Structure formats: C-alpha cells, structure tokens
Amino acid sequence: MRPNWDSYFMKIAHAVSERSTCDRAFVGCVLVRDKRILTTGFNGSPTGQPHCDEAGHLMVDGHCIRTIHAETNAIIQAALHGVSTKDATCYVTHLPCINCTKALINAGIVRIVYDQSYRQDTHAMDFLKTAKIELSQQTLETTTD
C-alpha cells in the first residue's frame, strides 16, 4: 500500500539515521515543507573531527559530547545552503532533547513528528507546548493514506 506522508518521511528519517556515527542512538532527521525535503541530518561529529565509531565516545555527565545531534545537523545544513526552515515539519526518529527542541523552535519549525521516545524531558515538552509546536508520534507500522 502507498504510505501516507508522515510514514513516508519517517521512513526517510530512519534511512538517514543509518549514517549516524554515534552508536548510543542512531538518529535521523528530515526537515520538510510543502511535502518537499529541505535538509537531512544524522548524529555525527563536526566536519574533520573523529567520530565515535572511530575514536570512541567523549562522555561528559552521561552525554556524548563528540556528536552533533541529527536535528541540529539538519538545521546547520539549511543554514549552510541558504534554505529557510520557517514553517517546516521535523521528522525525527527520536523525540528531541531540550537543546534540539530549543534549536527547532528558533528555526521556525511548526510541527515535530517522531517515532520513539529516547529520554522524555519535561522541560522540552513545556517549551514545545509554549511555542505551540504540534507534536505527534508516528511509528513505522502506520502506512496507509
């Protein structure tokens, strides 16, 4: 059967996550507006820096700081290539952390569709609610339109 748009873009986010280089969470993100892909991002190190799968994790306070999160990488790609993210939807394999939530809000994202919760942060949820960003869960099993 033909997938609905949310399922279609979520499948793409999962495919993007396969490029992740931090095995703590293989996360993929796709920014979309008007059913068109704007940018993608996955967990990975800054350009020219060693990746977790090469050099290991760089852990501080229980977080790997070697890695830039997928959502942030998607926003960076938009900035790098002059693509506006205003009024876009973020499809992401995992519920965004507080830092990615703040970046998505300031990038003008109006909707976030995620597959799985990673670490549900009440502060992030409060920020999304205050910013009036629509949040919905889309698992890969939902496929029809």
C-alpha positions in Angstrom: 0.0 0.0 0.0 1.0 3.6 -0.6 2.3 5.2 2.6 0.8 8.4 4.0 3.1 11.4 4.0 4.1 11.1 7.7 5.0 7.5 7.2 6.9 8.3 4.0 9.1 11.0 5.6 9.6 8.9 8.8 10.9 6.0 6.7 13.4 8.5 5.1 14.4 9.7 8.6 15.1 6.1 9.6 17.2 5.7 6.4 19.1 8.9 7.2 19.8 7.5 10.7 21.9 4.7 9.2 24.6 7.3 8.6 24.9 8.1 12.3 28.4 7.5 13.7 27.4 7.5 17.5 26.1 4.1 18.4 24.4 5.4 21.6 21.5 6.4 19.4 21.2 6.2 15.6 19.1 9.2 15.0 17.9 10.7 11.6 16.1 13.9 10.9 14.3 15.2 7.8 13.1 18.8 7.6 10.1 19.1 5.2 7.9 21.9 3.9 5.1 21.5 1.5 5.8 17.8 1.1 9.4 18.6 -0.1 12.6 17.7 1.7 14.6 20.7 2.7 17.5 19.0 4.5 18.5 15.9 6.4 20.8 15.3 9.4 22.1 12.5 11.5 24.2 12.1 14.7 27.8 12.7 13.9 30.9 14.7 14.7 31.8 18.1 13.3 33.5 18.1 9.9 37.1 17.0 10.1 36.7 15.7 13.7 37.0 12.0 14.7 33.7 10.1 15.0 32.6 7.9 17.9 32.8 4.8 15.7 36.5 5.7 15.1 37.7 7.3 18.4 35.1 6.2 20.9 32.6 8.3 22.9 33.7 11.5 24.6 31.4 11.3 27.7 30.6 14.3 30.0 27.9 14.0 32.6 26.4 10.9 30.9 26.3 12.5 27.4 28.5 12.0 24.4 29.7 15.5 23.5 31.7 14.3 20.4 28.4 14.2 18.5 26.2 16.9 17.0 22.5 15.7 17.2 20.6 15.0 14.0 18.1 17.9 14.4 21.0 20.3 14.9 22.8 18.9 11.9 19.7 19.3 9.7 19.3 23.0 10.8 23.1 23.6 10.2 22.7 22.1 6.7 19.9 24.5 6.0 22.0 27.5 7.1 25.0 26.3 5.2 23.0 26.1 2.0 20.7 29.1 2.5 17.5 27.1 2.9 14.8 28.6 5.1 13.3 26.2 7.7 10.4 28.6 8.6 7.1 26.7 8.9 8.7 23.3 8.2 8.0 20.0 9.8 10.7 18.0 11.5 10.6 14.2 11.1 13.0 12.6 13.5 13.5 9.0 14.7 13.7 10.0 18.4 12.0 12.7 20.5 14.2 15.8 20.5 16.3 16.6 23.6 16.0 20.0 25.2 18.8 21.6 23.2 17.5 20.4 19.9 14.0 21.4 21.0 15.2 25.0 21.5 17.0 25.0 18.2 13.9 23.7 16.3 11.8 26.4 17.9 14.2 29.1 16.8 14.5 27.6 13.3 10.7 28.2 12.8 9.7 24.5 12.9 5.9 24.3 13.4 5.5 20.5 13.7 7.6 17.6 15.0 6.8 14.0 14.1 8.9 11.4 16.0 9.0 7.6 16.1 10.3 6.8 19.6 10.9 8.5 22.9 14.5 8.5 24.0 14.7 10.5 27.2 11.4 12.4 27.6 12.3 15.7 29.0 9.5 17.6 30.8 11.3 20.9 30.1 11.4 20.2 26.3 7.7 19.2 26.4 6.9 22.5 28.2 8.9 24.5 25.6 7.1 22.8 22.7 3.7 23.5 24.3 4.6 27.1 25.0 5.8 27.5 21.4 2.6 25.9 20.1 4.5 23.3 18.1 2.5 20.3 17.1 4.0 17.1 18.3 2.9 13.7 17.1 4.2 10.2 17.3 4.4 8.2 14.0 5.6 4.6 14.2 6.7 2.8 11.1 3.8 0.4 11.3 1.3 3.2 10.3 1.4 3.1 6.5 -1.9 3.8 4.7 -3.3 7.1 3.4 
